[in-house]
């Protein structure tokens, strides 16, 4: 479903969003009374005050002082190929409208049809362990195969792993920014953001050029949970952003899922506590699917059936190719490496004294090219789960 929005309409929406001191909740109340952004700006200061606005805010709106900035926003949107989705647009996510304080505008770049898809939020720590990253990658890929759109916040660690795994699986992903969609934070995710623009969707409620202020991220998290049927927490400390997102999901009456972790790791405290409090423990993708409403599951089945025949809902363990391109060294190293415990290169060299350093390094390189292992910082290696 598409909507025809004139440049004049867009200008009024932007001007409304830029009014200083006008929050989402109050803007939503104004829209209920005056119906459109243009209707709000046509109202007199007295009418706006009668709608519950303080006098200074009413006069600020009536003066139209934000229209110059709105014109600037329009130009920035044009330059970056962004599209504005207002809360009255039929493309606006239906679930997001249900929350207490839905944003009146979403700035987007990418595939707008994903706003109508079935989304699952996946969140976690920026300091992911090897176990957390492996679990996130496996579950994100499997859930993307199952037809869910993986939604996260583009942060380092678990968020990045979730987006990347969904893309690598040929699935859909949405990144919700804590800054303008014409910026990338953190900067090292520029390549990932560029790929998401082509294959997925970038979303933000913050205006173009809006910096990534720390206070933006808790605000951003309510959108991740609000658009989604549920939120899966992979790793996080007891008082972390992912725990805040889980609480928001509960407040929004969304399902909360958690991956259990090692009780000696601080990064497991958050999800383990959520499980104690009633969150659904997740070991595989189907633990999520079975908790979804029947109509949602039927929609996912229909979507999965429409995908390429080469896409399978069940991911088998990766096997070595049988073309003779690998030898005993490859098989020995692959059998030794673990998906959740990194092994340092020096340790491998000490363990397999029958293999030379050059043989080990060459075999590790081949295995990484085959996608069977992954190198972590510090010359540490893990098996791809």
ABEGO torsion letter per residue (X at the ends): XBBBBBAAAAAAAAAAAABBGBBAAAAAAAAAAAGBAAAAAABBAAAAAAAGBBAAAAAAAAAGAAAAAAAAAAAAAAAAGBBBBBAABAABBAAAAABABBBABBBBBEBAAAAABBBBBBBEBABBBAAAAAAAAAAAAAAAAAGBBBBBAGBBEAAAAAAAAAAAAGBBBBBBBABBAABBOBAAAAAAAAAAAAABBBBBABBBGBBBBAAAAAAAAAAAAAABABBBBABEBABBAAAAAAAAAAAAGBBBBBBBBBAABAAAAAAAAAAAAGBBBBABAAAAAAABBAAAAAAAAAAAAABBAABBABBBBBBBBAAGABBAAAAAAAAABBAABBBBAAAAAAABAABBAAAAAAAAAAAAAAGABBBBBGGBBBBBX
